[in-house]
Each structure stands twice: as C-alpha cells, then as structure tokens.
Amino acid sequence: MNKELLEAQIEKYISKVKEEAGSFNLMLSGGVDSGVLAAIGDPDVVISVRLPYGEKYDEFKDMERIVKHLGLEDRWVVLELDDYNIHQVMGEAVKIIGRPIPHFNIFPLYVAYENVEKMGLNTIVVGDGPDESMCGYTRHLIMDYLYNIYGFEAFYHYRPTIDKILGNFEQIYANLIGKTISEVKPIMDKHKSFLRKMCATDMELMRPDMDEMSNKLAQSFGLRVYRPYQYPEIDGFMFNLPDEDKIHNVEYGKYLLRLIAADYLPEEVAWRKQKIGGPLVPMNKLLGINESEFSKEGYMSYQERILNEVR
C-alpha cells in the first residue's frame, strides 16, 4: 500500500511541476531518484554530467541504461567536465554562493546550469530529497547495521559494553556529518528510531546547504530549480515511512523507492549496491589538493581562498 501511495504522490507532484513550469527538463544522475522521475515524468529534455576518473566515480553507464530503457536518447544531453577549466568555474561559482560549502558538486552543478541556460531553458528538475528522508546515504546503512545490535535479545543486559565498543550514537553521527553534538542532539532527541534520528538530522542540518548552493547557482543563470521529492506533502510522507520501507536487507536504502524503480528501470539500476558515484572523490584530484581524496578540509580551504580575494 505504501508503495502505491508514494508512486501516486510522485505522479501528482510531477504534474504540478509540469503545470507550473510548462515543461519538464530533468537532471539525470543515473540513480534511482532521478531515474524514477524520468520514468514517470516523460521529460522534454534530459541533462547529465559525466565525471572524470572512470566508472568507479561516475554513474554514466547507469545514466545510459536508463535513457536507453526509457527511449530518451533523442532528448539526452551529456556534458563532459573535462571540457571545462575547473579553477575558473570554481572561482565564479564560489563567489556566487558567497560562502564555503562542503558539498563536492559545485563544479558539475555550475556547468549543468550554465548549459541549461544556453539551451534557452529557464527551469530544471532535480531528484534531490530522498537521500535525506529515506536513508539514501551509505552512512545510514552502516550506522543502522551497527547500532541495531542493541535490539538483540542476547545482548539485552550488555548495553554499557556496546556503548564502549560503538560509542554514543549522536556523537558518532555528528562526527560523520561534520556537525557538533549540540547541533545534532536536540534534533535526534525528538525521535525514537535510529533511522528517524538520522533522517531528521540530515533534513535539518545537511540539506539546506545543498539547496542553497543549487538555488544560488541556478538563479545566477536565470533558472528555477524544482524538487518534486521535497514538496512538503511527499517529503513528510517519505520521512514518516516505517523503518522497513527505508532500509531493507542491510544494503538497500530508499527501499520503497527502489520497489517503484524496479517497475520502470533496469534491474541493475533499481537494485544497485556498490556505488561511490558523484563528484566526492574526483574533485580533490581535479583541484590538485594533496589530501585524502575523501577529505573536505582542503576543499573548504580552497573555497575560502577564493572568497578572500573578493573581500
């Protein structure tokens, strides 16, 4: 029943976007979120950004699978980041945003929005939202797996021992997302399940940075960004789903959305497990930052230097 309700809500809000925007121009990443929008929404234009350093960090093969499966080849525009001067683009983008942002997709988003504007379009639809509301991040899967040990009958009297091994849930999660315990704990205290705690924290503390960055970059090119999954009705519905509709069999986040995807998209996309994807790893390499490829310290310092030039 929840699957049918969620799919009906997705259809409803796609229709609202089409009615208001007059067209349905979609950013396709190759994942389940944007893939479901592509399948249900029948987009007018599909825009994808191809990242460097091969398929370990890029979702191009899954983008291609979705496009071919849905018969969207003649509407698909692929942008190659290798064609752009990253330092020039980052300089312009960071100044537009106005503050350092920890998300690594500043570069691909700027390139995408610049090209959308050049195509004569003034709206773009993105699949942002379910990662926060339905446990789409790998950290959600790992934390849920580890801390569910508290529910095992054999360990009922051993909570202090588990606490020593795993550490305080709120503090560990705060460390993972780069926030303080004083920011995280008041949010988590409002919820009982580990999944609700994580989702609520991400929706309140992590998502706004992403949306602000995306909106400011889009506005600089005269674009409006639509996020069907973040309409309050559907966002709240996804957040309030039972835990079993969010994480299934340890390795599958956004489970209910995957069930919908399985009706429309190739199996390899709907049930993909291994994924790094996205610009997290390539950005430090492209920028020449000599740190661990997952480190954000150098990335944030890089942005701060750009901003200092205009202060």
C-alpha positions in Angstrom: 0.0 0.0 0.0 2.8 2.5 0.9 4.4 1.8 -2.4 1.3 2.7 -4.3 0.7 5.8 -2.2 4.3 7.0 -2.8 4.1 6.4 -6.5 0.8 8.3 -6.7 2.3 11.3 -4.8 5.3 11.3 -7.2 2.9 11.4 -10.1 0.9 14.2 -8.5 3.8 16.5 -7.9 5.4 15.8 -11.3 2.1 17.0 -12.8 2.3 20.1 -10.6 5.8 20.9 -11.8 4.7 20.4 -15.5 1.7 22.7 -15.0 3.7 25.4 -13.3 6.9 25.3 -15.3 5.3 24.5 -18.7 7.9 21.8 -19.4 9.8 19.0 -17.6 13.6 19.4 -18.0 15.4 16.8 -15.9 18.8 16.4 -14.4 19.6 12.7 -14.6 22.3 11.4 -12.4 22.0 7.7 -13.1 20.5 6.8 -9.7 17.1 5.7 -8.5 15.8 9.2 -7.5 16.2 10.9 -10.9 15.6 7.7 -12.7 12.1 7.3 -11.3 11.3 11.0 -12.2 12.5 10.2 -15.7 10.3 7.1 -16.0 7.1 8.7 -14.6 7.6 12.2 -15.9 8.4 11.6 -19.6 10.9 14.6 -19.6 11.2 17.0 -22.5 15.0 17.3 -22.1 17.4 15.1 -20.0 20.7 16.6 -18.9 23.6 14.6 -17.5 27.1 15.5 -16.3 29.8 12.9 -16.9 32.6 12.9 -14.3 36.2 12.0 -14.9 38.3 9.1 -13.5 36.2 6.3 -14.8 33.1 4.3 -13.7 34.2 3.8 -10.1 33.3 7.5 -9.5 30.9 8.1 -12.3 27.3 6.8 -13.0 27.5 7.2 -16.8 26.7 3.6 -17.5 23.6 3.7 -15.4 22.6 7.0 -17.0 22.9 5.3 -20.4 20.9 2.3 -19.2 18.1 4.5 -18.0 18.0 6.6 -21.1 18.0 3.6 -23.5 15.5 1.7 -21.4 13.1 4.6 -21.5 13.7 5.5 -25.1 15.0 9.0 -24.3 18.1 9.0 -26.4 17.0 11.9 -28.7 16.3 14.1 -25.6 19.6 13.4 -23.8 22.4 15.9 -23.5 25.7 14.8 -21.9 28.2 17.3 -20.6 31.8 16.3 -20.2 33.6 18.1 -17.3 36.9 17.5 -18.9 36.0 20.3 -21.3 36.0 23.0 -18.6 38.6 24.8 -16.6 37.8 23.8 -13.1 39.6 26.6 -11.4 37.9 29.2 -13.5 34.5 27.6 -12.9 35.0 27.2 -9.2 36.2 30.8 -8.8 33.0 32.0 -10.4 30.7 29.5 -8.6 32.1 30.1 -5.1 31.7 33.8 -5.5 28.1 33.3 -6.4 27.4 31.1 -3.4 29.2 33.5 -1.1 30.4 31.1 1.5 32.3 27.8 1.6 30.0 24.8 1.0 31.2 21.2 1.9 29.3 19.6 -1.0 31.6 18.5 -3.8 29.2 19.1 -6.7 29.6 22.8 -7.0 31.6 22.3 -10.2 29.2 19.9 -12.0 26.1 21.9 -11.0 27.6 25.2 -12.3 28.4 23.5 -15.6 25.0 21.9 -15.9 23.1 25.1 -15.1 25.3 27.2 -17.4 24.4 24.8 -20.3 20.7 24.7 -19.4 20.6 28.5 -19.8 22.5 28.3 -23.1 19.8 25.8 -24.3 17.2 28.5 -23.8 15.6 26.8 -20.9 14.5 28.5 -17.7 13.6 25.6 -15.4 15.3 22.4 -14.3 14.0 19.4 -12.2 16.3 17.6 -9.8 15.9 14.4 -7.8 17.2 15.8 -4.5 15.4 14.8 -1.3 15.1 11.0 -0.8 18.7 10.6 0.4 17.8 12.6 3.5 14.2 11.5 4.1 14.6 7.8 3.1 18.1 6.8 4.2 19.9 7.0 0.9 23.5 7.6 2.2 25.9 4.8 2.9 26.4 6.1 6.4 22.7 5.4 7.2 23.1 1.8 6.2 26.3 1.3 8.2 25.0 3.1 11.4 21.7 1.2 11.2 23.5 -2.1 10.9 25.9 -1.5 13.8 23.6 0.1 16.3 20.7 -2.4 15.8 22.8 -4.7 17.9 21.0 -3.1 20.9 17.9 -4.9 19.9 19.4 -8.4 20.0 18.0 -10.4 23.0 21.4 -12.0 23.8 22.8 -8.5 24.4 19.9 -7.1 26.4 22.0 -6.7 29.6 25.1 -5.5 27.8 24.3 -2.0 26.8 27.2 -0.5 28.7 29.6 -2.8 26.9 28.1 -2.0 23.5 28.3 1.7 24.4 32.1 1.3 25.0 32.6 -0.5 21.7 30.4 1.6 19.4 30.4 5.0 21.2 27.4 7.3 21.6 25.2 7.3 18.6 24.5 11.0 18.5 28.2 11.9 18.9 29.4 9.4 16.3 26.8 10.7 13.8 27.7 14.3 14.5 31.3 13.5 13.7 30.3 11.8 10.5 28.5 14.8 9.1 30.9 17.4 10.5 28.5 18.9 13.0 28.6 19.4 16.7 26.8 17.3 19.3 25.0 20.4 20.4 23.5 20.8 16.9 22.6 17.1 16.5 21.3 16.0 19.8 18.3 18.4 20.1 17.1 17.0 16.7 17.7 13.4 17.5 16.1 13.6 20.9 12.7 14.2 19.2 12.8 10.8 17.6 13.0 7.2 18.8 14.3 5.1 15.9 17.8 5.4 14.7 16.6 5.9 11.2 14.3 8.8 12.1 17.1 10.4 14.1 19.4 10.3 11.1 16.9 11.4 8.6 15.7 14.3 10.7 19.2 15.5 11.3 20.1 15.3 7.6 16.9 17.1 6.6 17.5 19.9 9.0 21.3 20.3 9.0 22.6 19.0 5.7 20.0 19.5 3.1 19.8 23.3 3.4 23.4 23.8 2.4 22.8 21.7 -0.8 19.6 23.5 -1.7 21.1 27.0 -1.1 24.1 26.2 -3.3 21.9 24.8 -6.0 19.5 27.7 -5.9 22.1 30.4 -6.0 23.9 28.8 -8.9 20.6 28.3 -10.8 19.5 31.9 -10.1 22.7 33.3 -11.5 21.7 31.8 -14.8 18.0 32.8 -14.5 16.9 29.3 -13.8 14.3 27.9 -11.3 15.0 24.6 -9.7 12.1 22.2 -9.0 12.5 19.4 -6.4 9.3 17.2 -6.6 10.5 15.0 -3.7 10.8 18.0 -1.4 7.2 19.2 -1.7 6.2 19.2 1.9 3.5 16.5 1.4 5.7 14.0 -0.2 8.8 14.9 1.9 6.8 14.3 5.1 5.3 11.1 3.7 8.8 9.7 2.9 10.2 10.7 6.3 7.3 9.1 8.2 7.5 5.8 6.4 8.2 2.8 8.6 11.9 1.9 9.0 11.4 -1.3 7.0 10.3 0.8 4.0 13.6 2.7 4.2 16.3 0.2 4.7 16.0 -3.4 3.6 18.4 -6.3 4.0 21.1 -4.1 5.4 22.4 -3.0 2.0 19.4 -1.3 0.4 18.5 2.2 1.4 15.4 4.1 -0.1 13.8 0.6 -0.3 10.3 1.7 -1.2 11.6 4.0 -3.9 13.6 1.1 -5.3 10.5 -1.0 -5.5 8.9 1.7 -7.6 12.1 1.9 -9.7 12.0 -1.8 -10.3 8.8 -1.4 -12.2 10.3 1.1 -14.6 14.1 0.9 -14.7 16.7 -1.7 -15.5 17.3 -4.1 -12.6 21.0 -3.1 -12.5 19.9 0.5 -11.6 17.0 -0.3 -9.2 19.0 -2.8 -7.2 22.5 -1.5 -7.5 24.5 -1.9 -4.3 28.1 -0.8 -4.9 28.3 2.9 -5.5 30.6 5.7 -4.8 29.4 7.8 -7.6 29.2 11.6 -7.7 31.9 14.2 -7.5 33.1 13.4 -4.0 36.4 11.7 -5.0 37.3 13.4 -8.3 37.1 17.0 -7.1 40.2 16.9 -4.8 42.1 15.3 -7.7 40.9 17.8 -10.2 41.8 20.7 -7.9 45.2 19.3 -7.1 44.5 19.1 -3.4 47.1 16.8 -1.9 45.0 15.2 0.8 43.0 12.0 1.2 40.5 12.0 -1.7 37.6 12.0 0.8 38.9 14.9 2.8 36.9 18.1 2.8 39.4 20.3 4.7 41.4 21.2 1.6 38.3 21.7 -0.4 36.8 24.1 2.1 40.1 26.0 2.4 40.2 26.3 -1.4 36.9 28.0 -1.4 37.9 30.3 1.5 40.9 31.5 -0.5 38.6 32.3 -3.4 36.3 34.3 -1.2 39.3 36.1 0.5 40.2 37.5 -2.9 37.0 39.5 -3.1 36.7 40.6 0.5 
